[in-house]
Amino acid sequence: MEAKTLQNAYPVTIDNGHGERLIFLGRETRDSVTYIQVENWVSSNAGPPMHIHHKQYESLRIINGKMGVEILGKEPYFLNEGDSATFEPGIPHRFWNAGEEILHCKGEIWPPYNIEYFLGEIFRSSSENGNGRPGTFDAAYLLRKYRTEFDMLGIPVFIKKVIFPVLVFLGQLAGKGKRFKNAPDPL
């Protein structure tokens, strides 16, 4: 099942305001699989936290810089210009800029499903929140709604299973959910 794309015109740039900028360059279909082409720039010591894509592959090729990679439970390793990293669905991972210069990568995510919407909203919220993290309601809402597709391992299970539903309920009562009225359905 292919989730609807909320952004029809490419490229689409998102920036979390804390050292990560990602461009969704466009989609293409090869052998009946849809891929979204991406390009990203990551500042020194910045990068996404430990996370999981339950349904998507993610592959990045380093154009410039040094990337640190960690797969949950394994020793971190480092990649340089010309190297690639591919993260399979269901495998907890993170990457970061392990050098002093900007880390620049190109790659693709397949199938895209709701990755554009999810990351777009997480980056928007992080930028608006100003502290490098998405707002509490936004994080609770997005991680609850798209829990079949994405997860952030740094958030304790108790918070995700008990506190997040309460935050979402209270936030909806306060009208905070209006910003997500056009959110695509989760898979």
Secondary structure, DSSP 8 states (H G I E B T S, - for coil): -----S--SS-EEEE-SSSEEEEEEEEEEETTEEEEEEEEEE-TT----SEEESS-EEEEEEEESEEEEEETTS--EEEETT-EEEE-TT--EEEEE-SSS-EEEEEEEES-TTHHHHHHHHHHHHHHHSSSS--HHHHHHHHHHTTTTEEETTS-HHIIIIIHHHHHHHHHHTTGGGGGTT-----
